[in-house]
């Protein structure tokens, strides 16, 4: 509990700030995870980065393959393809984690020693900022989203049509040239999802709305969190969206925009 955490020994103003912020912090999946903000804001990293990053990379490749194998996607202007990629890659990737049953554990990031802080103090100016590390609270929210999806037990067809509905989503994506066409593709994907649900779950009339509602939570996961947790150990400081665009057009035989 907070009697044994660091917030008691820190600056009082900082402790007050922690208290205020903790009022808005989302609760974890279970009472055991509901601890003070000092615990939740600790930075974490993957416990088995080699295994998890390899699995995440495979999911990302399958996500890009899904996009490149859709004829309707390639009918879009290439500018729109890149905008949709930038907007939807995180929820599509997370849905891929669910479908591939990729699980992972995290551990607390070792804090730098006081000697290292002293030696590096003053040398960081003018250099690239240190990489950000995911917090325990952020990872717990991510894992809660994945666990909720697992509880739905989606079929392969449900996954396919849901991915289409997520990909062809013109909402909150400014600059699209073919927005009406993209919106029609989304309606088509949602209609197909609704139709496939009828024979699979005839008794569950609310499943369609529940799937879309839970899918919307994936958009709340920050791209920076997904990048830092699953891909930063592999790509370093490279831009993940640029790398995905190169992979997408290399795999599809197309050429990137200049």
C-alpha positions, 0 to 999 in steps of 0.5 A, spaced: 500 500 500 501 507 500 504 506 507 510 502 503 511 506 497 515 512 495 510 517 495 511 518 502 518 520 502 517 525 496 516 532 495 509 534 498 507 538 492 509 532 488 505 527 492 499 532 492 499 532 484 500 524 484 493 524 489 490 529 484 492 525 478 490 518 481 483 520 481 482 520 474 486 514 473 482 508 470 481 502 475 485 496 473 481 489 471 481 487 478 481 490 485 488 487 486 491 491 481 488 498 484 494 500 487 496 507 488 499 512 483 506 511 485 505 503 483 501 505 477 506 510 474 512 505 474 515 504 467 515 497 465 518 493 459 517 486 456 519 480 461 521 476 454 522 481 449 525 477 444 519 472 444 514 477 444 517 482 439 518 476 434 510 475 435 508 482 435 512 483 428 509 477 425 502 480 427 504 486 424 506 483 417 500 479 417 496 486 418 500 489 412 498 483 408 491 483 410 491 490 407 495 489 401 490 483 399 484 487 399 482 490 392 478 495 395 484 498 399 488 498 392 483 502 389 484 508 393 488 514 392 495 512 395 495 518 399 488 515 402 492 509 403 497 512 407 492 516 411 488 510 413 495 506 415 497 511 420 490 512 423 488 505 423 494 500 424 494 500 432 487 497 432 488 493 427 495 490 430 491 489 437 486 485 433 491 481 430 494 480 437 487 478 440 486 473 434 493 470 434 493 469 442 499 473 443 500 474 451 505 478 454 508 479 461 512 486 463 516 487 469 519 494 472 524 497 468 531 498 472 532 505 474 538 508 472 543 508 478 545 515 481 552 515 479 549 514 472 545 520 473 550 524 475 555 522 470 550 523 464 547 530 467 549 536 462 551 531 457 544 530 454 543 537 452 543 537 444 542 530 444 536 525 442 531 525 448 531 518 452 526 513 449 520 513 453 518 507 457 511 505 458 507 505 464 504 500 468 497 503 468 498 504 460 500 496 459 494 494 464 489 498 460 492 495 454 491 488 457 484 489 459 482 491 452 485 485 449 482 480 455 475 483 453 476 481 446 478 474 448 472 474 452 468 475 445 471 469 442 470 471 435 470 467 429 475 468 423 469 471 419 468 476 425 475 478 425 475 479 417 469 483 417 471 487 423 478 488 420 475 491 414 470 496 418 476 498 422 480 499 416 475 503 412 473 508 417 474 515 415 472 518 421 477 523 424 481 522 418 482 529 415 485 530 408 481 523 405 480 524 397 475 518 397 472 519 404 465 517 401 467 511 398 471 509 404 465 510 408 461 506 403 466 500 404 465 501 412 458 500 411 459 494 407 464 491 412 459 492 418 453 489 414 457 483 412 459 482 420 452 483 422 449 478 417 455 473 419 453 474 426 445 471 425 447 464 424 453 464 429 449 467 434 442 467 433 440 468 440 445 474 442 441 480 439 446 485 442 453 482 439 454 486 433 453 493 437 458 490 443 463 488 438 463 495 435 463 498 442 469 494 444 473 495 438 472 502 439 476 502 445 482 500 441 482 507 438 484 509 445 490 505 446 496 510 444 500 509 438 506 511 442 505 505 447 504 500 442 511 502 439 515 503 445 512 496 448 513 492 442 517 495 436 522 500 439 527 494 442 527 492 434 527 499 430 530 503 435 528 511 433 526 509 426 519 511 424 514 505 425 509 508 420 514 510 415 517 502 416 510 500 415 509 504 408 515 501 405 513 494 407 506 495 405 508 497 398 514 493 397 510 487 399 504 489 394 509 491 388 507 498 388 511 504 389 511 509 395 510 517 394 516 521 394 
